[in-house]
C-alpha cells in the first residue's frame, strides 16, 4: 500500500546509458533503444541526433503536449499549433576545448514562438497557454535555471 501512496506523489522513470567505445551512448528506456553519437554538434550537416537535440525535442514536445492536452480538457479552441524554438549555448568555445576559455558551457536561453491556429481571441489564447504550460514537466524542470521566453502568435 505504501508503494501505491508513494507513486501518487513520485513516479520514477528509469533508463540505462551504456558507452563501450567512448564515442557513442546506447540508451535503454522502457521498450526503446536508441543511440546518441554526440552531446552537441556544431556541424551544420550533421544528421545524427545529439543529447542537446533530444533535450530540445523534449522541451518542444512537452510544451506543445501541455497546451493541446489542456485545450482538449477545457476550451478546445486550438486547431493547430507549431512552435519555433531557438536555444542559446553559453560558452561554446569552452565546450570544444579552446585554450583561454573556461566559462561553464550551458544552455542559457530558450526563445520560443508558438504559432496557433484558433478562432479564440488573442487574450484568451495567451491565458490558455499560460495556464497549460504550468503542466509542462520539462518546462517546469528547467524554468528556474534557463531563461525561457515565450511568444504566442495567433494565425487566422
C-alpha positions as a Markdown table, in Angstrom:
| # | Residue | x | y | z |
|---|---|---|---|---|
| 1 | Unk | 0.0 | 0.0 | 0.0 |
| 2 | Unk | 2.9 | 2.4 | 0.8 |
| 3 | Unk | 4.3 | 1.9 | -2.7 |
| 4 | Unk | 1.0 | 3.0 | -4.2 |
| 5 | Unk | 0.8 | 6.1 | -2.0 |
| 6 | Unk | 4.4 | 6.9 | -2.9 |
| 7 | Unk | 3.6 | 6.6 | -6.7 |
| 8 | Unk | 0.8 | 9.1 | -6.3 |
| 9 | Unk | 3.4 | 11.7 | -5.4 |
| 10 | Unk | 6.5 | 10.4 | -7.1 |
| 11 | Unk | 6.7 | 8.5 | -10.4 |
| 12 | Unk | 10.1 | 7.1 | -11.1 |
| 13 | Unk | 11.4 | 6.7 | -14.6 |
| 14 | Unk | 14.5 | 4.6 | -15.1 |
| 15 | Unk | 16.9 | 4.2 | -18.0 |
| 16 | Unk | 20.3 | 2.8 | -18.7 |
| 17 | Unk | 23.0 | 4.6 | -20.7 |
| 18 | Unk | 26.0 | 2.5 | -21.9 |
| 19 | Unk | 29.2 | 3.6 | -23.6 |
| 20 | Unk | 31.6 | 0.9 | -24.7 |
| 21 | Unk | 33.8 | 2.7 | -27.1 |
| 22 | Unk | 33.9 | 6.3 | -25.7 |
| 23 | Unk | 32.2 | 7.5 | -28.8 |
| 24 | Unk | 28.5 | 6.8 | -28.6 |
| 25 | Unk | 25.9 | 6.0 | -26.0 |
| 26 | Unk | 23.2 | 3.5 | -26.2 |
| 27 | Unk | 20.1 | 4.5 | -24.2 |
| 28 | Unk | 17.7 | 1.8 | -23.0 |
| 29 | Unk | 14.4 | 3.2 | -21.7 |
| 30 | Unk | 11.1 | 1.4 | -21.4 |
| 31 | Unk | 10.7 | -0.6 | -24.7 |
| 32 | Unk | 13.1 | 1.6 | -26.7 |
| 33 | Unk | 16.7 | 1.6 | -27.5 |
| 34 | Unk | 18.4 | 4.4 | -29.3 |
| 35 | Unk | 21.9 | 5.7 | -29.9 |
| 36 | Unk | 23.3 | 9.2 | -29.2 |
| 37 | Unk | 26.6 | 9.9 | -31.0 |
| 38 | Unk | 27.5 | 13.3 | -29.5 |
| 39 | Unk | 26.4 | 15.6 | -26.8 |
| 40 | Unk | 26.2 | 18.5 | -29.2 |
| 41 | Unk | 27.3 | 19.1 | -32.8 |
| 42 | Unk | 28.3 | 22.3 | -34.4 |
| 43 | Unk | 28.4 | 20.7 | -37.8 |
| 44 | Unk | 25.5 | 22.1 | -39.9 |
| 45 | Unk | 25.5 | 18.9 | -42.0 |
| 46 | Unk | 25.2 | 16.5 | -39.0 |
| 47 | Unk | 22.1 | 14.4 | -39.2 |
| 48 | Unk | 22.6 | 12.3 | -36.1 |
| 49 | Unk | 20.6 | 13.1 | -33.0 |
| 50 | Unk | 22.6 | 14.6 | -30.2 |
| 51 | Unk | 22.0 | 14.9 | -26.4 |
| 52 | Unk | 21.2 | 18.6 | -26.9 |
| 53 | Unk | 18.8 | 17.7 | -29.8 |
| 54 | Unk | 17.0 | 15.2 | -27.5 |
| 55 | Unk | 16.7 | 17.9 | -24.9 |
| 56 | Unk | 15.3 | 20.4 | -27.4 |
| 57 | Unk | 12.8 | 17.8 | -28.6 |
| 58 | Unk | 11.7 | 17.0 | -25.1 |
| 59 | Unk | 11.1 | 20.7 | -24.3 |
| 60 | Unk | 9.3 | 21.4 | -27.5 |
| 61 | Unk | 7.0 | 18.3 | -27.3 |
| 62 | Unk | 6.4 | 18.8 | -23.6 |
| 63 | Unk | 5.2 | 22.4 | -24.1 |
| 64 | Unk | 3.0 | 21.6 | -27.1 |
| 65 | Unk | 1.5 | 18.5 | -25.4 |
| 66 | Unk | 0.8 | 20.5 | -22.3 |
| 67 | Unk | -1.1 | 23.1 | -24.4 |
| 68 | Unk | -3.0 | 20.6 | -26.6 |
| 69 | Unk | -3.9 | 18.4 | -23.6 |
| 70 | Unk | -5.1 | 21.4 | -21.6 |
| 71 | Unk | -7.1 | 22.7 | -24.5 |
| 72 | Unk | -8.8 | 19.4 | -25.1 |
| 73 | Unk | -10.0 | 19.3 | -21.5 |
| 74 | Unk | -11.1 | 22.9 | -21.3 |
| 75 | Unk | -11.8 | 25.1 | -24.3 |
| 76 | Unk | -11.0 | 23.0 | -27.4 |
| 77 | Unk | -10.3 | 26.2 | -29.4 |
| 78 | Unk | -6.9 | 25.3 | -30.9 |
| 79 | Unk | -7.0 | 23.9 | -34.4 |
| 80 | Unk | -3.2 | 23.6 | -35.0 |
| 81 | Unk | -0.1 | 24.6 | -33.1 |
| 82 | Unk | 3.5 | 24.9 | -34.3 |
| 83 | Unk | 6.5 | 26.0 | -32.3 |
| 84 | Unk | 9.8 | 27.6 | -33.4 |
| 85 | Unk | 12.5 | 27.1 | -30.8 |
| 86 | Unk | 15.9 | 28.8 | -30.5 |
| 87 | Unk | 18.4 | 27.7 | -27.9 |
| 88 | Unk | 21.4 | 29.8 | -26.9 |
| 89 | Unk | 24.5 | 27.9 | -25.8 |
| 90 | Unk | 26.7 | 29.9 | -23.5 |
| 91 | Unk | 30.5 | 29.5 | -23.7 |
| 92 | Unk | 30.7 | 27.1 | -26.7 |
| 93 | Unk | 34.4 | 27.7 | -27.1 |
| 94 | Unk | 35.0 | 26.2 | -23.6 |
| 95 | Unk | 32.9 | 23.2 | -24.7 |
| 96 | Unk | 35.1 | 22.5 | -27.7 |
| 97 | Unk | 38.3 | 23.0 | -25.7 |
| 98 | Unk | 39.7 | 26.3 | -26.9 |
| 99 | Unk | 42.6 | 27.4 | -24.7 |
| 100 | Unk | 41.9 | 30.5 | -22.8 |
| 101 | Unk | 38.2 | 30.0 | -22.5 |
| 102 | Unk | 36.9 | 28.5 | -19.2 |
| 103 | Unk | 33.3 | 29.6 | -18.7 |
| 104 | Unk | 30.9 | 26.9 | -17.9 |
| 105 | Unk | 29.1 | 25.8 | -21.1 |
| 106 | Unk | 25.4 | 25.5 | -20.8 |
| 107 | Unk | 22.1 | 26.2 | -22.5 |
| 108 | Unk | 21.4 | 29.7 | -21.2 |
| 109 | Unk | 18.3 | 30.8 | -23.0 |
| 110 | Unk | 15.4 | 29.5 | -25.0 |
| 111 | Unk | 13.3 | 31.7 | -27.2 |
| 112 | Unk | 10.1 | 30.1 | -28.5 |
| 113 | Unk | 7.4 | 31.4 | -30.7 |
| 114 | Unk | 4.1 | 29.4 | -30.8 |
| 115 | Unk | 2.0 | 29.9 | -33.9 |
| 116 | Unk | -1.5 | 28.8 | -33.1 |
| 117 | Unk | -4.5 | 28.5 | -35.5 |
| 118 | Unk | -7.6 | 29.2 | -33.5 |
| 119 | Unk | -10.9 | 31.1 | -33.6 |
| 120 | Unk | -10.2 | 32.3 | -30.0 |
| 121 | Unk | -9.3 | 35.9 | -29.1 |
| 122 | Unk | -5.6 | 36.6 | -28.6 |
| 123 | Unk | -6.0 | 37.4 | -24.9 |
| 124 | Unk | -8.0 | 34.2 | -24.3 |
| 125 | Unk | -5.3 | 32.2 | -26.2 |
| 126 | Unk | -2.5 | 33.7 | -24.2 |
| 127 | Unk | -4.3 | 32.9 | -20.9 |
| 128 | Unk | -5.0 | 29.3 | -22.1 |
| 129 | Unk | -1.3 | 28.8 | -23.0 |
| 130 | Unk | 0.0 | 30.3 | -19.7 |
| 131 | Unk | -2.3 | 28.0 | -17.7 |
| 132 | Unk | -1.5 | 25.0 | -19.8 |
| 133 | Unk | 2.3 | 25.4 | -19.6 |
| 134 | Unk | 2.1 | 25.2 | -15.8 |
| 135 | Unk | 1.6 | 21.4 | -16.5 |
| 136 | Unk | 4.7 | 21.1 | -18.8 |
| 137 | Unk | 7.0 | 18.6 | -17.0 |
| 138 | Unk | 10.2 | 19.7 | -18.9 |
| 139 | Unk | 9.5 | 23.4 | -18.8 |
| 140 | Unk | 8.8 | 23.3 | -15.0 |
| 141 | Unk | 12.1 | 21.4 | -14.5 |
| 142 | Unk | 14.2 | 24.0 | -16.3 |
| 143 | Unk | 12.5 | 27.3 | -15.9 |
| 144 | Unk | 14.5 | 28.3 | -12.8 |
| 145 | Unk | 17.8 | 27.6 | -14.4 |
| 146 | Unk | 17.3 | 28.6 | -18.1 |
| 147 | Unk | 15.7 | 31.9 | -19.3 |
| 148 | Unk | 12.7 | 30.8 | -21.3 |
| 149 | Unk | 10.9 | 33.5 | -23.4 |
| 150 | Unk | 7.6 | 32.6 | -24.9 |
| 151 | Unk | 5.7 | 34.5 | -27.6 |
| 152 | Unk | 2.3 | 33.4 | -28.9 |
| 153 | Unk | 1.2 | 34.4 | -32.4 |
| 154 | Unk | -2.4 | 33.9 | -33.4 |
| 155 | Unk | -2.7 | 32.7 | -37.0 |
| 156 | Unk | -6.0 | 33.2 | -38.7 |
